[in-house]
């Protein structure tokens, strides 16, 4: 240690020589740590930019109209079924004629109607099933970070910069 310091001219000169050697080596082989940090910074910047796009959503007329249409099928089916019972009590002969008319609808058309209704309600149920939080599961993907000291340190560094 003392010999190297005497040959190169002190601790500061040895540090400068080591930094110069590192810089020359990085010309030929990129620094893996700096590459990962730059990649993470680029990913974070892209994610922040994408998130900023959806931060303040103000639905327009068309969005509100479509949301209203999406809420209509269930009440319409329920009210329609109840109205059929009322119609059967008010005008039994007319109701019978309409039901006889429904008997002439071909069977593949009934299958198609059943598939459409099943897929509509199945898709809604699947959507709510996918977005419902599971009891006992962490709320976010990074919820396990409190156990990992390295992740805590990385989060502190990112918050500081």
Secondary structure by P-SEA (a helix, b strand, c coil): caaaaaaaccaaaaaaaaaaaaaaaaaccccaaaaaaaaaaaaaaaaaaaaaaacbbbbcaaaaaaaaaaacaaaaaaaaaaaaaaaaaacaaaaaaaaaaaaaccaaaaaaaaaaaaaaaaaaaaaaaaacccccccccccccccccaaaaaaaaaaaac
